[in-house]
Amino acid sequence: TANVTTARADGPLLPKVKNIVAIASGKGGVGKSTTASNLAVALALSGAKVGLIDADISGPSIPTMFNVEAEQPSVRQEDGKNIIMPVEQYGVKLMSIGFLTPAEAAVVWRGPMASSALKQFISDVDWGELDYLLIDLPPGTSDIHLTMVQTVPVTGVVIVTTPQKVALADATKGLTMFRQPQINVPILGVVENMAYFTPEELPENKYYLFGKDGGLKLAERFEVPFLGGIPIVQSIRESGDSGYPAVFKSGVTEGAYRDLAESVAR
Ligand code: ADP
């Protein structure tokens, strides 16, 4: 591939990580971090060794979604270098800028600083052996995306969108960016989040609040796999807020995220 691996004296970065999978969206608020956290836990539940980098530097939500907001990664010295130990929760190793800044602090970082934070999360964190290292990217297109592909060989990217027109327009830009020669990351597929709503008292009904099949059509247009639709479920939102990912709950949600993990693992 055209991916560049930054060579160090002691070899490539992350030699013990089998797959590096980015989670991206065009627009913010479409459920990218929710999808990344549930996918991480679903992969861990399937027996894989999983890490998750929260690269959404200005809006880190992974610490909340994993109920580890108060945790701080420990640091040890090795050959005069600081090595950061990731925080571990639900079988997933986690690293987020949220662990390093006070919860209320607004992180207003210039591109190069955000990029160097991501580089540090890759090179200075003791990830150990992993089957999957997921990277929850910031929405849109930024320096971070370029830094990522220049720093590590990315296996592929999962695009999260809602079926809504404005979200799809932004997702289209994202897909186009990942296909550009200087980025050139394989697209693992499109997840359509908030695909429909089914009220509990009307279990047969599906209401397409944000439109129907937008993600599916996007996948078809770009000739990439459609990784499925995830409905709008109150417990997905509640689980995110309470820090106990929805994939632990039985029912439709659990199935959707487990299916997603299976498609990504394939
Ligand atoms: P992003 O990372 O794209 O900014 P988030 O994952 O933070 O988006 O999700 C935005 C909000 O929508 C959160 O409050 C989250 O709990 C909620 N949410 C995401 N996906 C769903 C879903 N399928 N059903 C219900 N709420 C959801």
Residues whose N, C-alpha, C, O or C-beta is under 5 A from the ligand:
A	BS01	ADP	K27 G28 G29 V30 G31 K32 S33 T34 T35 M194 I230 P231 I232 V233 Q234 I236 R237 G240
